[in-house]
Amino acid sequence: MNQRQVVLDTETTGLDPAQGHRVIEIGCLELIDRRPTQRQFHVYLQPDRAIDEGAVRVHGLTSEFLANQPRFADIADEFLNFVRGAELIIHNAPFDLSFLNHELRRCGCGQTVLEQICQVEDTLLMARQRHPGQRNNLDALCKRYNIDNTQRTLHGALLDAEILAEVYLTMTRQQDSLFVAETAGAAARRPGSAQRTAALRDRPPLPVLRADAAECAAHAGYLDLLDQSSGGPCVWKRLEAGRAVEA
């Protein structure tokens, strides 16, 4: 069964829904088996209230721009249909969930709580576990994992969801084997396998091309990135250390 995840971000009029602040932008993108699809959900919303000046400085969204946008109640069903049953990937999930659940209550969906219809993965908690004592906001993680966020001059829900998807996939990269071993029995059952085996046996030796200094440096840099994403020495470094001990 395919694993469906939705990377989600919001922008708001302020910091606390209990003080009447509202959601003014929702950005979601879909991952299937950790691969981005072309499906997105993105809306701007009319909040029916003023936007804090500090919030405008963060996301640049003004009351004038939002005046003719739909209200949350107009898009609630479409939003719920998009996220239902998915694992939500959110950076600082309590913030976004508190606002979205507040909006659901306001528009008469009070029995619907996102945590009841979706699993939730908080990438801020994940980053704090992997990098304790360090800054773990989205910009800091982009710098740590060499992810280009130069287009992020202002916060935007869909843009931040796209960047968060890259951060999440990098931070949770699995160090699977680079090669899949095929059993002899499975290979033997394939038509023509004996002829291919004979052709490979009679083939002249393949030339061995050694990596140059630049390629070795690039390889070492990539292994360092794997170390950061996995929280410890990656498989290749452990193998190299083992060979050094044996030598």
C-alpha positions in Angstrom: 0.0 0.0 0.0 1.3 3.4 -1.0 2.3 5.7 1.9 0.6 9.1 1.5 2.0 12.2 3.2 1.0 15.8 3.0 3.5 18.5 3.8 1.6 21.5 5.3 2.2 25.1 6.3 0.0 28.0 7.1 0.2 31.8 7.4 -1.9 33.7 10.0 -3.0 37.1 11.1 -1.1 36.7 14.4 0.2 34.3 16.9 -2.8 33.0 18.9 -6.1 31.8 17.7 -7.5 32.2 21.3 -7.1 36.0 20.7 -9.2 35.8 17.5 -6.3 35.4 15.0 -7.1 33.6 11.8 -5.6 31.5 9.1 -5.0 33.5 5.9 -3.0 31.0 3.7 -2.8 27.2 3.6 -0.2 25.4 1.4 -0.1 21.6 1.1 1.8 19.3 -1.2 1.5 15.5 -1.5 4.1 12.8 -1.2 3.5 9.2 -2.2 6.2 6.8 -1.0 8.4 9.8 -0.3 8.1 11.1 -3.8 6.5 14.5 -4.6 3.4 14.2 -6.8 1.9 17.1 -8.8 -1.1 17.4 -6.3 -1.2 20.5 -4.2 -3.8 22.4 -2.2 -3.2 26.1 -1.9 -5.6 28.9 -0.9 -5.5 32.5 0.4 -8.3 33.3 2.8 -10.3 36.4 3.9 -9.9 36.6 7.7 -12.5 39.2 8.4 -10.2 40.9 10.8 -7.0 43.1 10.8 -3.6 41.5 10.3 -0.9 42.3 12.9 1.8 44.5 11.5 4.5 42.0 12.7 2.7 39.3 10.8 2.6 41.4 7.6 6.4 41.9 7.9 6.8 38.1 8.0 4.6 37.0 5.1 3.7 40.2 3.2 0.0 39.4 3.0 -2.2 42.5 3.4 -5.9 43.0 4.1 -6.3 44.6 0.7 -4.9 41.5 -1.1 -7.1 39.2 0.9 -10.3 41.2 0.6 -11.8 39.1 -2.2 -10.4 35.7 -1.2 -12.7 32.9 0.0 -13.4 32.4 3.7 -12.3 29.2 5.5 -15.8 27.8 5.6 -15.9 28.0 1.8 -12.9 25.6 1.4 -13.2 23.5 4.6 -14.6 20.4 2.8 -12.0 20.6 0.0 -9.2 21.0 2.5 -10.4 18.0 4.7 -10.8 15.8 1.6 -7.2 16.6 0.6 -5.6 15.8 4.0 -7.9 13.1 5.3 -6.0 9.8 6.0 -2.6 11.2 5.2 0.4 11.7 7.5 0.8 15.4 7.9 4.4 16.7 7.9 4.5 20.1 9.7 7.3 22.2 11.2 6.1 23.2 14.7 2.9 21.3 14.3 1.1 22.5 17.4 1.0 26.1 16.0 -0.6 25.1 12.6 -2.9 22.5 14.1 -4.2 24.9 16.8 -5.1 27.4 14.1 -6.7 24.9 11.7 -8.7 23.2 14.4 -9.9 26.6 15.6 -11.0 27.3 12.0 -12.8 24.0 11.8 -14.7 24.8 15.0 -15.7 28.2 13.8 -17.2 26.9 10.6 -19.3 24.2 12.3 -16.8 21.3 11.9 -16.3 21.1 15.6 -16.3 17.3 15.8 -13.4 17.2 13.3 -9.9 17.5 14.8 -7.1 17.0 12.4 -5.1 14.7 14.7 -8.1 12.3 14.6 -8.2 12.0 10.8 -4.4 12.3 10.2 -1.2 11.1 11.7 1.2 14.0 12.4 5.0 14.3 12.2 6.5 17.4 13.7 9.8 18.1 11.9 10.8 20.7 14.6 10.7 18.0 17.2 12.6 15.6 14.9 15.2 18.3 14.2 15.7 19.0 17.9 16.3 15.3 18.6 18.8 15.1 15.9 20.5 18.5 16.5 20.1 19.3 20.2 21.2 22.7 21.3 21.2 24.1 17.8 18.9 26.4 15.9 16.3 24.3 14.1 14.0 26.7 12.3 13.5 26.2 8.6 16.2 28.6 7.4 18.8 27.0 9.8 17.9 23.5 8.5 18.2 24.6 4.9 21.7 25.9 5.7 22.6 22.7 7.6 21.4 20.4 4.7 22.6 22.6 1.8 19.0 23.2 0.6 18.6 26.3 -1.6 16.1 28.7 0.0 17.2 32.0 -1.5 13.8 32.5 -3.0 12.4 32.7 0.6 12.5 36.5 1.1 9.1 36.3 2.7 7.3 33.4 4.3 4.7 31.8 2.1 2.6 28.7 3.0 3.1 26.8 -0.3 6.8 27.9 -0.7 7.5 26.9 2.8 5.8 23.5 2.3 7.9 22.9 -0.7 11.1 23.8 1.2 10.0 21.7 4.2 9.4 18.7 1.9 13.1 18.9 0.8 14.3 19.3 4.4 12.1 16.4 5.6 13.3 14.0 2.8 16.9 14.9 3.5 16.6 14.6 7.2 15.0 11.2 7.0 17.0 9.8 4.1 17.3 6.1 4.5 20.8 4.6 3.9 19.6 1.7 1.9 22.0 -0.5 0.0 23.0 0.9 -3.3 22.8 -2.5 -4.9 19.9 -5.0 -4.8 21.2 -8.5 -4.7 19.2 -10.9 -6.9 19.1 -14.5 -5.8 20.5 -17.1 -8.1 17.2 -19.0 -8.2 15.3 -16.0 -9.4 17.8 -15.2 -12.0 17.9 -18.8 -13.3 14.1 -18.7 -13.8 14.3 -15.9 -16.3 14.3 -16.8 -20.0 17.7 -16.6 -21.6 19.5 -16.4 -18.3 22.0 -19.1 -19.3 23.0 -17.4 -22.5 23.4 -14.0 -20.7 25.6 -15.7 -18.0 27.8 -17.3 -20.7 28.1 -13.9 -22.5 29.2 -12.2 -19.2 31.7 -15.0 -18.5 33.3 -14.6 -22.0 33.4 -10.8 -21.8 36.9 -9.2 -21.6 37.8 -7.5 -18.3 36.2 -4.1 -17.8 38.6 -1.1 -17.4 38.8 0.3 -13.9 38.5 4.1 -13.8 39.9 5.7 -10.6 38.2 8.7 -9.1 40.3 11.9 -9.4 40.9 14.3 -6.5 37.8 16.5 -7.2 35.6 13.5 -7.3 37.0 12.1 -4.0 36.4 15.5 -2.4 32.8 15.6 -3.7 32.3 12.0 -2.3 33.6 13.0 1.1 31.3 16.0 1.2 28.3 13.9 0.4 29.2 11.4 3.2 29.4 14.3 5.6 25.9 15.3 4.5 24.7 11.7 5.2 26.3 11.9 8.6 24.2 15.0 9.4 20.9 13.5 8.1 21.4 10.2 9.9 22.8 11.5 13.2 25.9 9.3 13.1 28.6 7.8 10.9 27.0 6.6 7.6 27.4 3.1 6.2 30.2 4.0 3.8 32.3 5.5 6.6 31.8 2.5 8.9 32.9 0.2 6.0 36.0 2.4 5.4 36.9 2.4 9.1 36.5 -1.4 9.2 38.9 -1.8 6.2 41.4 0.5 7.9 41.4 -1.6 11.0 41.8 -4.8 9.1 44.7 -3.3 7.2 
